Amino acid sequence: MENFYSENRNFYLNNLDLKEIVSDLENGYQDTGSEALHSYEEAHEWYEMSLNNAGEICADFIAPRAEAVDEQGPTYRDGLVSWAPETQENMKVLSDAGYLGGMLPRKYGGLNLPVTVNTVIVEMVSQADASLMNLFGLQDIAVTVNKFGDEEQKDRVLPKFCKGEVSGSMALTEPDAGSDLQSVALRAIEKDGEWYLDGVKRFITNGNGEVSLVLARSEEGSKGGRGLSMFLYERYRDDHMFVRRIENKHGIHGSPTCEMQFNMAKAELVGKRKFGLIKYVMSLMNGARLAVSAQALGIAQAAFEEAVKYANEREQFGRSIVHFPAVYQMLKKMQAEIETTRMLLYKTSRAVDLEDMYERKSQRGEDVKTELKYAVSMAGFLTPLTKFTATEMANKVAYDAVQIHGGCGYMKDFPVERLARDARITNIYEGTTQLQVVAAIGGVINNVLESEWKKVQELKIQELSADKIRVLRFVKQLQEIVADVTELRNKDFQDYVANYLVEISSIAYRCALFLPVAEEHTEKRELFRFFMNESATRIDYLVKEINMLKDRYGELIVDLKADFVIK
């Protein structure tokens, strides 16, 4: 039997320290219920068992159905949307195994998993069928309800998610409000103490789901984010929402993308009025961006494995094409990008776990202000950095996987054609790559990773001491070029080169994460040194590009747009 977990991911997960996080999540191992965990060793053993089981389900049950799901997709008739039969079977298997309530507390029927462990499951589901992740991953809706909803809402909704009785949607986007969510216009009208939603939402993944979190304008006549609130809409309690159509998409065919018409549909306020965008959506989007990063990584892993398989099977000029330098160079680059991005993804997941842990401690009255502030800044920076890295990487890996297949890769007879289509959306939805740069550049400029760089300096490295010096040189290059850019005091220039700075930060940080792994595990050293060499070349190029732009244009960088402005 195949197993996506034991084949790819257990190595990196087992190198993460989750002891403090798990202890807090398990109430110091003081719970006495039949499913309670009593030590970190017991928790680790249970996580391993759960992940191995999920890995088998993904490899042996879900993955073989992916082509059929892609071919058929969901159906739409008179406002009713139905998943493909194989998708329904996949969701039932995941539900029966208990994974649909992965991060929810046990009292609701969930598994109480850390974000980091659940992220591994999301990645494996994505490797098996990327479109299924869009349904499975929407349990983030339930996590948001658990975090911000009242007790009645949680008691009513969360057990249904855990049992697989409902699925969810995150209804944010509108025809005139995509990336700019401050422009949301769908109205929330209060009447006789009840709330009603009126308007249209567009491009909503699984908008046909039974439970939706809806961003709506609750303050009449308001403009901007302060007039928006979050609402819980349950389709089984109200029938005044109509799915007008589902989109005919390029990829991820298995998940329906809906246009939703709310006709005075009854809903409930979640949390406080006017905090919908500035607090609740930001929390929801961070979870979604982490999930999409895992989705992208899963797609990349699948594409890489297909490329390796084909390169070994396909013979040209009397030998398998895997022996041609042009081919194995591509494969080695794919492998290095995937493994270093996985390190970054799991590190980011742990940062989110730490943020959640310190929030719980703060709510219990513990004095953790300093720790919480740092955790919030790290999670807030690493999340967009990871989505930027993982989704761009997945598109490149899928592209190269098609290239290795040659003409066959362009045909529907091989999975890489589907994987390339599925990868394309990852750097668009839940915030485009360009928006991730906007979200991450502040952390680069303000050196959020300063303590991480200090950890590199303090690492006791023996076998790879020269490589440690190289990593620190990358960090110095980053800090020097950031200083050069900020000294210009030109916002247009800083914005123009922001994607270069964010990329340098991503590369340097992944090298820093890889260093102690390669020091301890000799089998990883060849790949580490390959990535280090690739990184040195890329960082040097990006630094030279920024300097060239600075010297040639400087404050006049804004003039470059003149050729494209239609007068």
BAGUVEX-184940 format. One record per residue: z, x, y of N, C-alpha, C, CB in turn. Coordinates in steps of 0.2 Angstrom, whole numbers, plus 5000, padded with zeros to 4 digits. Glycine has a CB too. Layout:
% residues N
ZXYZXYZXYZXY
...
//
This chain:
% residues 567
500050044994500050005000500050045006500649955000
499650025011499650065018500250045022498950045022
500450085026501050075031500950105037501650095027
500850065042500650095049501250135052500450045054
501850115050502450155052502550215049503050105051
502550225043502750285040502150335041502850275032
501550315042500950355043500950385050500350315041
501250355055501050375061501650385066500650335065
502150345065502650335071503350355070502650265073
503550355063504250365062504450435065504450365055
504050485065504150555067504450555074503550605067
504150525079504250525086504850475087503750505090
504950425084505550375085506150415083505450315081
506150445077506750475075506950535079506650505068
506550555084506750615088507050585095506150655090
507150525095507450495101508150475100507050425103
508550485105509350475105509450405107509750525109
509550355103509750285104510450265103509250245101
510850315102511550305100511950255105511950365098
511950285111512350245116512050175117512350285123
511350175117511050105119511250055113510250115119
511150075107511250035101512050015101511050065095
512450055102513150045102513349985108513650105104
513049995113513149945119512849875117512849965125
512249885114511849825112512249785106511149835110
512549825102512949795097513749785098512949835090
513849785105514549765107515049815104514749695105
514849875104515349935101515449925094515949935105
515049885090515049875083515749835082515049935079
515949795086516549755086516349685083516849745092
515749665083515549595080515749585073514849575082
515849525071516049515064515649475060516749495063
515049445063514649405059514349435053514049385064
513949395049513749425043513149475044513449365038
512749465050512249505051512449565056511649465054
513049565058513249615063513249685060513949605065
513049735064513049805062513649845064512449845065
513849885060514549915061514549995062514949905054
513950025063513950095065513150105067514150145059
513150165070512450185072512050205065512450245077
512350235061511950245054511750185051512450285050
512150135051511950075048511350035052512550025047
511450045059510850015063510250055062511150025070
510250125062509650165061509350145054509850235061
509750135049509450115042509150055042510050115037
509450005046509149935046508449935051509649885050
508449975056507849985060507350015056508050025066
507450065052506950095048506650045043507250155044
507150005040506849955035506449905038507549925032
506649885044506249825048505549855050506649805054
505549915052504949945054504449965049505050015058
504749985043504349995037504049925035504750025032
504449875035504149815033503649785037504749755033
503749795044503249775049502649815048503549785056
502749885047502149925046501649905040502349995044
502049885034501649855028501249795030502149845023
501649745034501349685035500649695040501849635039
500749735045500149755049499649785045500449795055
499749835041499249865037498849825032499449935034
499249795028499049755022498849685023499549765017
499149655028499049585029498649565036499649545029
498849595041498549575048497849615049498949595053
497849675048497249715049496649695045497349795047
496649675039496049655035495749585038496249645028
496149555042495949485045495649495052496549435045
495649555055495549565062494749545063495649635064
494349565059493649555060493449475060493149585054
493849445055493749365055493949335061494049335049
494549355064494849335070494349345076495549365071
494049405076493649425081493049375081493449495081
492749365075492149325074492249255076491949335067
492849225074492949155075493249135082493349125070
493849175083494249155089494449085090493749175095
494849075095495149005096494548955097495649005101
494748895096494248835098494548795103494048795091
494148755107494348715112494048645112494248745119
494448595112494048525112494548475116493948505105
494248445121494648395125495348415127494748335121
495448485130496048505132496448535127496448455135
496248535121496748555115496448625113496748505109
496848675112496648745110496948755103496848795115
496548785098496848795092496648875090496548755086
497148905088497048975086496548975080497649015084
496249035078495849045072496349035066495549115072
496149015061496549005055496949065053496148975049
496549125053496849185052497449205057496349245051
497349195063497849205068498449165066497549185075
498349105065498949055063499349085057498648985061
498949115052499249145046499649205048498749165041
499349245052499649305055500349295058499249345060
500349245063500949225066501449195062500749175072
501249165057501749135052502049185048501449085047
501649235046501949295042502449335047501449345040
502349345053502749375057503349335059502449395064
503249275059503849225060504349225054503649155062
504049225048504449215042504849285042503949205036
504549335044504949405044505449415049504449455044
505449365054505949365059505749405065506549395057
505149425066504949475071504749435078504349515069
504749375078504549335084505149335089504249265082
505749345086506349345091506649415091506849295088
506149465091506449535090506949555095505849585091
506849545101507349575106507849515108506949595112
507849465105508349405107508949415103508049335106
509549395106510149395103510149355096510749375107
510649385092510649345085510849275085511149385081
511249255090511549195091510949145092512049185096
510349165094509849115094509349125088509449135101
509549175084509049185078508649245079508649125077
508749285084508349345085508649405081508349365092
508349465082508549525078508949575083507849565076
508949555089509349595094509149675094510149595092
508449685094508249745093508249785100507549745091
508249845101508149885107507449875109508349955107
507249885115506549885118506149935114506549895125
506449995113506150045110505850035103506550115110
506350005099506149985092505649935092506749965088
505649885096505249825097504549855099505449775101
504549905103503849925106503449955100504049985111
503849985095503450015089503149965086503950055085
503449905085503149845081502549825085503649795080
502649815092502049795096501449845095502249795103
501549905095501049955094500749945087501350025095
501049935082500849925075500449865075501349925070
500649805078500249745078499649755081500749685081
499649795087499049805091498549845087499249845097
498749895083498349935079497949885074498649985075
498349835071498049795066497549745069498649755063
497749715075497349665078497549655085497349595075
497249695090497449695097497549625100496949735101
497149575098497149515101497849475099496549465099
498049495093498649465090499249485095498749475083
499249545097499749565101499849525107499649645104
499349495110499349455116499849385114498749435118
499849365108500249315106500949335104499949275100
500949385100501649415098501949445104501449465093
501649475108502049515114502249465119501549555117
502049405119502249355124502949325122501749295124
503249355117504049345117504349365123504249375110
504049415127504349435133504549375138503849475137
504149315137504349255140505049235138503849195138
505249235132505849215130506449265132505949215122
506249335132506749385135506849375142506449455134
506349345146506449335153506949275154505849325157
506849225150507249165150507949185148506949105145
508049225143508749245141509049285147508649295135
508649325151508949365156509149325162508449415158
508749275164508849235170508949165170508249255174
508749135164508849065163509649045163508549035157
509748975163510448955162510548945155510548885167
511148925153511348925146511048865143512148905146
510948805146510548755143509848765142510548695148
509548805146508848825145508748875139508548855151
509248915139509248965133509348935127509749025135
509848885126510048855120509448815118510648815121
509048785122508548735121507848775119508348695127
507748835122507048865121507148925116506848885128
507648965117507649025113507549025105508149075115
507948975102507948965095507248945093508448915093
506848905097506148885095505748945095505948835100
505848995099505449055099505549095093505549105105
506249105091506449145085506149115079507149145085
506149045079505849015073505149005072506148945072
504749025078504049025078503848955079503749045071
504248915082504048845083503648835089504648795083
503748885094503348885100503048955102503848865106
502548955106502249015109502349015116501549035106
502249065120502349065127501749085131502849105129
501749075137501249105142501549125148500649055143
501249175152501549195158501049175164501649275158
501149115167500649085171500749115178500749005171
500449165180500449195187499849185191500649265186
499249215188498649215191498349155193498149255187
497949155199497649095201496949115204497949055207
496449065205495749085207495749135213495349025208
496249125218496249165224496849205224496249115230
497249215219497849265218497849295212498449215219
497449355212497449395206498049455206496749425204
497849515208498249565209498749545215497949625211
498549505220498949485226499349425224498449475232
499849435221500249375219500649345225500749395213
500649375230500949345236500549285239501049395241
499949285236499549225239499549165234498849255239
499949165229499949105225500049045229500549115220
499648995227499648935231499948875227498948915233
499948875220500148815216500848795218500148835208
500848725220501448705223501948685218501248645227
502648695220503148665216503548615221503648725214
503548555219503748495224504448475221503248445224
504948475225505548445223505648375225506148485226
505748325220505848255221506348225217505148225220
506848195221507448165217507748215213507248105213
507848275215508248325211507848355205508848295208
507148335205506748365199506248405202506448305195
505948455199505348495201504748475197505548565200
504148475201503548455198503048515201503248385201
502548535196502048585198501348555199502048635192
501048575204500348545205499948595208500448485211
499348605204498848655206498548695199499148715210
498248745200497848775195498048855194497048775197
498048865188498148935186497548965182498848945181
497349025182496749045179496849115176496249055185
496449125170496549185166497249195163496349245171
497449135161498149135158498149145150498549075159
498349205148498349215141498749165137498549285139
498549135132498849085128499149025133499449115124
498749005138499048955142499148885139498548945148
498848885132498948825128499648825125498448825123
500048885126500748885123501148835125501048955124
501648825121502148765122502648785128502548755116
502748845129503248865134502848915139503848895131
502948895146502648935151503148955156501948905154
503149015158503449035165502949035170503849105164
503048995175502548975180502749005187502348905180
502449045190502549065197502249015202502249135199
502648985206502448925211502748935218502548865208
502448905222502648905229503148845230502048905235
503748865231504248805231504448795238504948835228
504348835243504448825250503848805254504748895253
503848745256503248715259503148745265503348635260
502448765266502248795273502348875273502548765278
502648905268502848975268502249015266503448985263
502249075268501749125266502149185263501349145272
501749225258502049285256502549275250502449325261
502849325247503249325241503849285242503349395239
504149285248504849245248504749175247505049265255
504149145247504149075246504049055239503649045251
504049105235503849085228504549085223503449145225
504449045218505049035213504749035206505448975215
505149045201504949045194505148975191505249105191
504748945187504848885184504748885177504448825187
505148845173505048845166504648775164505748845162
504048785161503748725159503648715152503048725162
503848665149503848655142503348595140504548635139
502848615137502348565136502548505131501748595133
502948515127503248465122503648415126503548495116
503848425132504348385136503948345141504948425139
503348375142502948345148502148355146503148375155
501748305147501048315146500548315152500848255141
500848335158500448335164500148395165500948305170
500048445160499648505161499048495156500148565160
498548515159497848505155497548575155497448455158
497348595149496948655149496248635150497048695142
495948665156495248645158494748675154495148655165
494848735151494348775148494648835145493748795152
494348875140494548935138493948985140494748945131
494149045142493549095144493149125138493949145148
492549135139492149175134492149245136491349145135
492549285132492749355134492349405131493449365133
492349465134492049525131492449545124492049585136
493049545125493449565119494149525118493649635120
494549555114495249515112495049445111495749525117
494549435106494349365105494849315102493749365101
495349345098495849305095496349265099496249345090
496449295106496949265110496549215115497349315113
496749155116496449115121496649125128496549035119
496149135132496249145139496049075143495849205142
496549045146496548975148496548965156497048935145
496148915158496248885165496748825164495548875168
497248825168497748775167497748735173498448805166
497748665172497848615178498448585177497248565178
498948595182499548555183499448495187500148605185
499648435185499548375188500248345189499048325185
500648375194501348345195501748355188501348275198
501648415185501948425179502748445180501648475175
503148405176503848415177504048485174504248365173
504448525178504748585176505448595178504248645179
505748655176506348675179506348745182506848675173
506748745187506848805191507248855187507248795198
506948915186507348975183507649015188506849015179
508349025187508649065192508749035199508349135193
508649075204508749055211508049045214509149105215
508048995219507448985223507249055227507448925228
506549065228506349115232506349185229506649115239
506649185223506649255219506149265214507349265216
505649215214505149215208504749275208504749155209
504449295213504049355213504449425214503549355219
504949425219505249485220505749505215505649485227
505949465211506449485205506249465198507149455207
506049405197505949385190505249405188505949305190
504749395192504049415190504049495189503549395195
504349535193504349605193504649625186504749635198
505249595184505549605177505049585172506149565177
504749525172504249505167503649555167504049435169
503449575172502849615172502949685170502549625180
503549715171503749775168503749775160504449795170
503949715158503949705150503249705148504349645148
502849665152502149655150501749715150501849605154
501849755155501549825156501749875150501649855163
502349865148502549915142502149885136503349905142
502149825135501849795129501049815129501849715129
500749805135500049825135499949895134499749805142
500349945136500350015135500350025127500950055138
500849985124500849995117500249965113501449955114
499949915116499349885114498749935114499149815118
498749965120498150015121498250075116498250045128
498850095115499050155110498850135103499750175111
498950065101498850045095498050045093499149975093
497750015099496950015098496650085097496649985105
496950135101496750205101496850235094497150245106
497450215091497550245084497050215079498350225082
496950155080496450125075495750155076496450045076
495550165082494850195084494850265081494750195091
495350305082495450375080495350375072496050405082
495750335069495750335062495050315059496250285059
494650265062494050255060493550305061493750185064
493650345067493150405069493250455064493350425076
493950475062494050525057493750505050494850535056
493850445048493550415042492750425042493750345041
492450405047491750405047491450475048491450365053
491750525051491550585052491650625045492050625057
492050605041492050635034491550605030492750625032
491450545031490950515026490250525028491050435026
490050525034489350535037489150605036489350515044
488550615032488250675031487550685035488150695024
487550735039486850755042486750835041486950735050
486150855040485950925040486350955034486150965046
486450915029486750935022487550945022486551005021
487850915027488650925027488950865031488850985029
489550855030489850795034489950815041490650785031
489850775046489850785053490550815056489550725057
491050795052491650825054491750895055492250805049
491250935051491251005052490851035058490851035045
490550985062490151015068490651015073489650965070
490751075077491151085082491251035087491051155086
490651005089490550955094490950895092489850935096
491050875086491350825083492050835082491050795076
492250895079492950905078493350915085493150955073
492950945090493250945096493450875099492850985101
493050835098493150765101493750735097492550715100
493850745090494350715086495050755088494250725079
495050815090495650855091495850825098495550925092
495450815103495650785109495950715109495050785114
495650675105495850605103496550615100495450575099
496650655095497350665092497850685097497250715086
497750735101498150755106498350705111497950825110
497850675114498050615119498450565116497350585121
498250545110498650485106499350505105498350465100
499550565102500150585101500650605107500150655097
500350625112500750645118500850575122500350695123
500350525122500450465125501050425121499850425125
501050435114501550405111502250425113501450415103
502350495114502950525116503150485123502850595117
502650485127502750455134502950385133502150465138
502650345129502750275128503450265126502250235123
503650305120504350295118504850315123504450335111
504750365126505250385132505250335137504950455135
504750305139504750245144505150185141504050225146
505050175135505450115131506150135132505150105124
506350195130507050215130507350205137507150285128
506950225142507150215149507250145151506650245154
506850095149506950025150507650005146506349985147
507750035140508350015136508950035140508350045129
508950095143509450125147509550075153509350195149
509050055157509150015162509449945160508449995166
509249915155509549855152510349875150509249835146
510449925147511149945146511649945152511150005142
511349985157511849995163511849925167511550045167
511349885166511449815169511949775166510749775169
511949785159512549745155513149775157512349755148
513249835157513849865159514149845166513849945159
513649845171513749825178514049755178513149835182
513749705174513949635174514649635171513449595170
514849675166515449675163516049705168515549715157
515749735174516249755179516349835178516949725178
515949865174516049935174515749975180515749965167
515950025182515750065188515150115186516350105192
514550085186513950125183513450125189513750095177
513650115195513150115200512650175201513450105207
512950235200512450295200512050295194512950355200
512250275188511850275182511350225182512350275176
511550165185511050105185510550125190511450045187
510650155196510150165201509650215198510550195207
509950265194509450315191509050285186509850375189
509350245182508950215176508450165179509450175172
508550125185508050085188507450125190508450045193
507650185194507050225196506650255191507350275201
506950275186506550305180506150255177507050335175
506450195175506050145172505450115176506450085170
505650115183505150085188504550135189505550075194
504750195188504150245188503750255182504450315191
504150265176503850275170503350225167504350295165
503550155169503150105167502450105169503550035169
502350105176501650115178501350175176501650105186
501750235176501450295173501150295166501950355174
501550255162501350245155500750205154501950225151
500750145158500150105158499550135160500250035162
499550175166499050215168498750265163499250255175
499250295160499050345155498750315148499650395153
499150265145498950235139498250205139499450195136
498150165144497550115144496950155146497650065150
497050205150496450245152496250295145496550295158
496750315142496650355136496350315131497350385134
496550255130496350205125495550195126496650145124
495350185132494650175133494250235132494550155141
494550295133494150355132494150365124494450415135
494650355121494650365113494150315110495350355111
494250255112493750205109493050225110493950135112
492950245116492250265118491950325114492250285126
492450375113492250435109492150415102492750485110
492550365099492550345092491850315091493050295091
491650275096490950245095490450295095490750195101
490550345099490050405100489950445093490250455106
490550455090490550485084490150445078491250505081
490250385079489850345074489050335076490150265074
488850365082488150365083487950295084487750395078
487350275082487050215082487450155078486350215080
487750185073488150135069488750105073488450165063
489050145078489550125082489450065086489850185086
488750055088488550005092488449945088487850025096
488449945082488349885078489049855076487949905071
488949785075489549745073489849765066489449675074
489449805062489649815055490249865055489049855052
490349895060490949945060491449925065490650015062
492149935064492649905068492649945075493349925065
492450005076492450035082492149995088492150105082
491649955086491249915091491749865094490649875088
492149835090492649785092493249815096492949745086
493449875093494049915096493849935103494149975092
493149955104492949975111492949915116492250005111
492749855113492849795117493549775119492449735114
493949785114494649765115495049805120495049765108
494849875119495149925124495049905131494949995122
494449885132494249875139494649835144493549845140
495049785141495449745145496049775147495549675142
496349825143496949855144497149885151497149905139
496649915154496749945160496549895166496350005161
496449835164496349785169496949735170495649745167
497149705164497649655165498349675165497549605159
498749635168499449655169499449715174499849675163
498949715179498949765184498449815182499649795185
497849825186497349875185497649945185496749865190
497249985183497450055184497550075191496850105181
497150055195497250065202497950045205496650035207
498149985203498849955205499349995201498849885203
499250025195499750065192499850135196499550085185
499350155199499350215203499750205210498650245205
499650145213500050125219500750115217499750055221
500950095211501650085209501950155207501650035203
501550195205501850265202501850315208501450285196
501450315213501350375217501950385221500750355222
502350335223502950345226503450385222503350275228
503450375216503950415211503650485211503950385204
503050495211502750565211502950605218501950565210
502850565223502950595230503750615231502750555235
504150565228504850575229505250615223505150505229
504750645219505050685213505550645209505350745216
505450585207505850555202506050595196505550485201
505550635194505650665187506050735188504950685184
506350745194506650805196507150825190507050805202
507550775188508050795183507750815176508550735182
507150785175506850795169506550865169506250745168
506350885175506050955176506651005175505750965182
507250995177507851035176507951045169508451005180
507850985165508050985158507551035154507950915155
506951045157506451095154506751165155505751085157
506951175161507251245163507751265158507451245170
508251215157508851225153508651225145509351175154
508051205143507951205136508051275133507251175135
508351285127508451345124507851355119509051355120
507251385122506651395118506551465116506051375122
506451475109506451545107505651555105506851555101
505451515100504751535098504251525103504651495091
504351475107503751455112503951465119503651375111
504351525120504551545127504051545132504951605127
503451575130502851585134502551515136502351625131
502651465132502351405133502851365138502251365127
503451375137503951345142503751375149504651365140
503651435150503451465157502851425159503351535156
502351415155501751375157501851305159501251375151
502351275155502551205157502851205164502951175152
503251255165503551255172503051275177504151305172
502551305175502051325180501651255182501551375177
501551215177501251155178501651115183501151105172
502251115182502751075187502751105194503451075184
502651165194502651205201501951185204502651275200
501451185201500751165203500851095206500251165198
501151045202501250975205501650975211501550935199
502151005211502651005217502251035223503251035216
501951085222501551125228501051075231501351185226
500651045226500051005229500350945232499550985223
500850915229501150855233501450875240501750835228
501750935240501950955247501350965252502351025246
500850995249500251005253499950935256499651045249
499950885251499650825253500150785258499550775247
500750785257501250755262501250785268501950745258
501150855269501150885275500650865280501150965274
500050835277499550805281499750745285498950795277
500250715283500550645286499950605287500850665292
499550595282498950555283498950505277498250595283
499050445278499150395273498550385269499450325275
497950375273497350365269497150425265496750365275
497250485266497150545262497650545256497250615266
498250525257498750525251498450465246499450505254
498250415249498050355245497450375241497950295249
496950415244496350435241496450485235495950475246
496950525236497050575230497650555226497150645233
497950495227498450475223498350475215498750405225
497750445213497650445206497650515203496950415205
497450565207497450635205498150665204497050685210
498550645209499250665208499650635203499650645215
499550565201499850535196499550565189499650455196
498950575189498750605183499050675181497950615183
499150715186499450785185500150775183499450825192
500450725186501150705184501250685177501450655188
500750645175500750625168500650685163500150565167
500150725164499950775160500550825160499350815163
500850845165501450895165502050865162501650905173
502150795162502750765159502650765151502850695162
502050755149501850745142501950815139501150725141
501750865143501850935140502550955140501550985145
502950935144503750945144504050905138504050915151
503750845137504050805131503850845124503850735131
503250875124502950895118503350965117502250905119
503551005122503851075121504351075116504051095127
504951035116505451045112505251015105506051005114
504850965104504550945098504251005094504150885099
503751035098503451095094503851145093502851115099
504351165097504851215095505151205089505351225101
505351135088505751125082505351115076506151055083
504751085076504351065071503651115071504150995071
503651165067503151205067502451175065503251265062
502451125062501851085060501451055066501951035055
501851055072501551025078501351075083502050975081
501351135081501251185086500551195088501551255084
500051195083499351195084499151145089498951195077
499351085088499151025092499451035099499350965089
500051065099500451075106500051125110501151095104
499851175107499451235110498751205113499451295106
498451165108497851135110497951095116497551095104
498451055116498551005122498751045128499050955121
499151105127499251145133498651175136499751195131
498251195132497651225135497151175139497151265129
497151115135496751065139497051045145496651005134
497751045145498151025151498051075157498851015150
498051135155497951185160497251185164498051255157
496751175160496151165163496051105167495551155157
496351045165496250985169496750985175496550925164
497351015175497751025181497451065186498451045179
497151125184496851165188496251135192496551235185
495851095188495351055191495551005196494851025186
496050965195496250915199496550945206496850875196
496951005205497251035211496651065215497651095209
496151095212495551115216495251055220495151155212
495151005216494850945219495150915225494750885214
495850915225496250895230496150935236496950885228
496251005235496151055240495451055243496351125237
494951045239494251035242494250975247493751035236
494450925245494450865249494850875255494750795245
495450905254495850915260495450965265496550945258
495151015263494851065267494251035270494651125263
493850995266493250965269493350905273492750945263
493750865272493850795275494450785279493750745270
495050805276495650795279495750725282495750845285
495950725288496050655291495450615292496350665298
494850645290494250605291494050575284493650645293
494550575279494350545272494150475273494950555268
494450435277494250365278493550355279494750335283
493250405282492550395284492050395278492250455288
492350415272491950405266491750335264492250445260
492150285267491950215265491350185269492550175266
491150225274490650195279490050175276490550245284
489850215270489150195267489250135263489050255262
489850105262489850045258490049985261490350065252
490249995268490449935271489849895274490849955277
489749835271489149785273489349765280489049735268
488849775285488949755292488649685293488649815296
//
